[in-house]
Amino acid sequence: MQNFQHDASNIDISVQTQYLHEQSDPEKNRFVFSYTIGIQNLGSEPVKLLSRHWVITDDNNQIEEVRGPGVVGLQPMIHPGQKFVYTSGAVLTTQFGTMQGSYEMLKPDGSRFDAPIPAFLLSRPHSVH
């Protein structure tokens, strides 16, 4: 698991990845991964997750950008001390790649900020040396 804390916004983001062997087909260059994200509000006021932005890069430097409202169909309100956890997935054409991005968050006063998510690795077991 990897943890990333965005100090200015008091948001702590943890990431755990898994290679999904049963959904992958290496002979057809299909490698499926799940990732579980935990978003914890370490601040003193609630924040609402409005949207996500992901940059997914495979080992051939092919880049896919994903933007959209919320995560897994939700725009959760995360109260102080609360942690929101969700699981989603990504499909690559190579054995490993990276994901990075940000969440656009809304404060009670109407101001918005981005909580960045530094790059993390999606890797088929035993494929990275």
N, C-alpha and C positions, 0 to 999 in steps of 0.2 A: 504494500500500500504506500502511496505517496501522498504527502500533505503539502498544501500550499496556503500560506496565510497572506491575505491582502490587508496590510496594517491600517491603511487610511480608512477602510470601510469596516474593519473588524469582521471580515468574512474569512472563515477557514474552509478550504476545499480539500477533500481527500478523494483519492482515485484508486480503485482496485480493478485490475483487468483480468480477463480469462480468455484463453483460446477455446473455441467451441468446435472440438474435433468432429462431433456428430453432424454438424451443419456445414462443415468445410469439405471441399473437394480439391485437394492439391493438384491432381492431374488436370483439372480444368482451371487452375489458377484462381481458386475461390478459397479465401481464408477468412473465417468469420470469428469475430471477437465480441465479447460483452465487456462493458465497463460499468462499474457501480460508482456513483458519485455521491459524496456526502457534503452538504453545504451547511455549515454551522454559523449561526449568528452570534458572535462574541460581543456585539455592541449593546447599547442600552435602549435602542429603539427598533421596532419591527422594520423589515424590508420585504419587498415583494419582487420576486424574480419575473421580469417582464419577457425577456427573450434570450436566445442563445446564439452564439456564433462559433462555429468550429472550423478549423483548418486541418484537414486530414491529408497526410502526405505518405505515399507508399514508398517502397525501396527503389522504385524507378523514377522518383521525384514527380510523380503524377499527383496533382493537388486537387482536392475536392473541397469546396467551401459549402457549409451548411448554415443557413440562417433561418430563424423562425421564432414564432411566439412560444414562450414557456419551454417546458421540458416534459416529455411523455404526455402531452396534452394538458398539462397543468401550468398555472402561473401561481405557485405557492407563496403564501405570506409566511415568512419565517420570523418568529418572535424572538426576543432576546433569550439566549441560552438554548434555543431550539435548534435541532438539526433535521434537515430534510434530506432523505436518501432516495435515490432512484437508480434503476438499471436500464441501460439501452444497449445498442449494438452498432457495429461497423463491419463492413465487408471490404476486404482489400484483395488486390490481384497478386500481391506478393506476401511472403512469409512474415514480414514485419513492416511496421510503419510507425508514424507518430500522429498524435492528435494534440492540438492546443487551441485555445480560444478564450472566450469570455462570456460572462452572463451580464446582461443589462439589468440593474437593480433599481428599484424606486423606493425613496425614503418617504416618511409621512408628510414632510414639508413640500413634496412634489419634485424635489431634485432627484436627478438620476446619476448613477455612476456605474462604471464597468468593473466587475470583479474578474481579474485575469486568471486564466488557467494555463500555467506553463506547460510546455510539451511533455507528454508522457508516452511511453513505448507500448505499442501493441505488437506482441511477438509470439510466434508459434514456438512451443517448447523446443529447446535445443537448436534453435535456428540462429541465435546471436552468439558469437564467440567472444 
